[in-house]
Amino acid sequence: MIGALDYDLENLVRAHEATGAGLCTLFLLDVDNYHQKIAPLKENPSELPLLEELLTWIEGSLPGRPALYHHGRDSLLAVYWNRAINDVLPLLYAWHAVVPSQVFGAGTANLSFTLTASVGEHPTHADGLRKLLRVLEDCLFDGKRGGKGRIVIAFSGPMVLKSSYYSATQLRRLAALAQREGATEATLLREALDLILRKYDDRSPA
């Protein structure tokens, strides 16, 4: 049964703390181009069963029997308790490779999908599940921007910013903003860069 992460995150954190806040691996996955692919079905009642079919297949086929949680409409978080990333990563790579060969909505929609995912280990990649989830969200963003259909392994430690690129005042303000918003500095910088690119894209000649 897939839980709702929005409602169960606190219980997830408490369960993790009850085990001594020890080893676990998180696998965050998102369906690529889902909304574009189902756009022709928007007025068709088959859309919801199609999503349910896809999520049910993921739930039943993911190796290692992880705990599963919804993380948005077409994203899932798999939690492997007391499992090291090196134990589950080969299984996840093998599983991920067969995803595009699956067909959903057979006889009606006949759609196949790819998945972009990120994977990280506690406490290697972050101290605390909330922090690790934010790291995985950043990695998933990078995976989407870098071509989709792949697994991104979490990075360790905080982002290193070269002082030659930014002033000391900018770095202090960025760190304070990241702490206040509960985001990483990398996420905020990507958002800022997107805003700049859109600004100048609007000025480009037609």
C-alpha positions in Angstrom: 0.0 0.0 0.0 1.4 3.4 -1.0 1.2 6.0 1.8 0.8 9.8 1.3 4.1 11.4 2.1 2.6 14.8 2.7 0.7 13.3 5.7 3.1 10.6 6.7 6.4 12.4 6.7 6.3 13.1 10.4 5.5 9.4 11.1 8.3 8.4 8.7 10.8 10.6 10.6 9.5 9.3 14.0 9.8 5.7 12.8 13.4 6.4 11.6 14.3 8.0 15.0 12.8 5.0 16.8 15.3 2.8 15.0 18.2 4.9 16.3 18.3 7.2 13.2 20.5 4.6 11.5 21.1 3.4 8.0 18.5 3.7 5.2 18.4 4.4 1.5 15.8 6.7 -0.1 14.9 6.4 -3.8 12.8 9.3 -5.2 11.3 8.8 -8.6 9.3 10.8 -11.0 7.5 10.0 -14.2 9.0 11.8 -17.2 6.7 14.0 -19.4 3.6 12.4 -17.8 1.3 15.4 -18.2 2.3 15.9 -21.9 1.7 12.2 -22.7 -1.7 12.1 -21.1 -2.8 15.5 -22.5 -4.9 13.8 -25.3 -6.7 11.9 -22.5 -7.7 14.9 -20.5 -11.3 14.6 -21.5 -11.1 10.8 -21.3 -11.9 9.0 -18.1 -9.1 6.5 -18.8 -6.5 9.0 -17.5 -6.9 8.2 -13.8 -6.9 4.4 -14.3 -3.8 4.8 -16.4 -2.0 6.6 -13.6 -3.2 4.0 -11.1 -2.0 1.2 -13.4 1.4 2.8 -13.7 1.8 3.4 -9.9 0.5 -0.1 -9.1 3.1 -1.6 -11.5 5.9 0.4 -9.8 4.7 -0.7 -6.4 4.6 -4.3 -7.4 7.9 -4.4 -9.3 10.3 -2.3 -7.3 13.0 -4.7 -5.9 13.6 -5.2 -2.2 10.1 -4.4 -1.0 10.6 -0.8 0.2 8.1 1.3 2.0 6.4 3.5 -0.6 5.0 7.0 -0.3 3.3 9.4 -2.8 5.3 12.5 -3.3 3.1 14.5 -5.6 0.7 13.3 -8.3 3.2 11.3 -10.4 6.2 10.9 -8.0 7.0 8.2 -5.4 9.5 7.9 -2.6 10.8 4.4 -1.8 12.4 3.9 1.6 14.8 1.0 2.2 15.2 0.6 5.9 18.6 -0.7 7.2 19.8 -1.1 3.6 23.0 0.6 2.3 22.9 2.3 -1.1 25.5 -0.1 -2.5 23.1 -3.0 -1.7 20.1 -1.6 -3.5 21.6 0.5 -6.3 22.4 -2.5 -8.6 18.9 -3.7 -8.2 17.5 -0.3 -8.9 19.6 0.1 -12.1 18.4 -3.2 -13.4 14.7 -2.3 -12.6 15.0 1.2 -14.1 16.3 -0.3 -17.3 13.1 -2.3 -18.0 10.7 0.6 -17.3 10.6 2.0 -20.8 9.6 -1.5 -22.2 6.4 -1.6 -20.2 3.1 -0.6 -21.9 0.2 0.9 -19.9 -3.4 1.3 -21.0 -3.1 -1.6 -23.4 -5.7 -1.5 -26.1 -6.6 2.2 -25.4 -3.7 4.6 -24.6 -0.8 2.2 -25.2 1.7 4.5 -23.5 5.2 3.8 -22.2 7.2 6.0 -19.8 10.7 6.7 -18.6 11.5 7.6 -15.0 14.0 10.1 -13.6 15.1 9.2 -10.1 17.5 10.2 -7.4 19.0 7.9 -4.6 20.8 8.7 -1.4 21.8 7.1 1.8 21.3 8.3 5.4 23.5 9.4 7.1 26.1 9.4 4.3 24.5 12.0 2.1 22.5 14.0 4.8 21.9 14.1 8.5 18.2 13.5 8.8 15.5 12.4 6.5 14.1 15.8 5.8 17.5 17.1 4.7 18.1 13.9 2.6 14.8 14.4 0.9 15.7 18.0 0.0 19.0 16.7 -1.4 17.2 14.1 -3.5 14.7 16.7 -4.8 17.7 18.8 -6.0 19.2 15.8 -7.6 15.9 14.9 -9.3 15.8 18.5 -10.6 19.3 18.1 -12.1 18.3 14.7 -13.6 15.3 16.3 -15.3 17.3 19.2 -16.6 20.1 16.9 -17.8 18.1 14.7 -20.1 15.7 12.7 -18.0 15.3 8.9 -17.9 18.2 8.3 -15.5 19.2 7.8 -11.8 21.2 10.5 -10.1 23.2 9.6 -7.0 23.1 12.2 -4.2 26.0 14.3 -3.5 27.7 14.6 -0.1 28.1 17.7 2.0 27.1 21.3 1.4 27.4 23.1 -1.8 30.8 24.8 -2.2 30.6 28.3 -3.7 33.8 29.9 -5.1 34.3 33.3 -3.4 35.7 34.6 -6.7 32.2 34.2 -8.2 30.2 35.8 -5.4 30.8 38.6 -2.8 31.0 37.7 0.9 27.8 39.6 1.4 26.0 37.6 -1.3 27.2 34.4 0.2 25.9 35.4 3.7 22.6 36.5 2.3 22.2 33.3 0.3 23.0 31.1 3.4 20.5 33.0 5.5 17.8 32.7 2.8 18.4 29.0 2.4 18.0 28.5 6.2 14.9 30.6 6.3 13.2 28.9 3.4 14.3 25.4 4.3 15.9 25.0 0.8 19.4 24.3 -0.3 21.7 27.0 -1.7 21.9 25.0 -5.0 18.1 25.1 -5.3 17.9 28.9 -4.8 20.7 29.5 -7.3 19.0 27.4 -9.9 15.7 29.3 -9.3 17.6 32.6 -9.7 19.3 31.4 -12.9 16.0 30.3 -14.4 14.5 33.8 -13.6 17.4 35.5 -15.4 17.2 33.2 -18.4 13.5 33.8 -18.8 14.0 37.5 -18.4 16.5 37.6 -21.3 14.6 35.0 -23.4 11.6 37.4 -23.4 13.9 40.0 -25.0 15.1 37.7 -27.7 14.0 38.7 -31.2 11.3 36.5 -32.7 
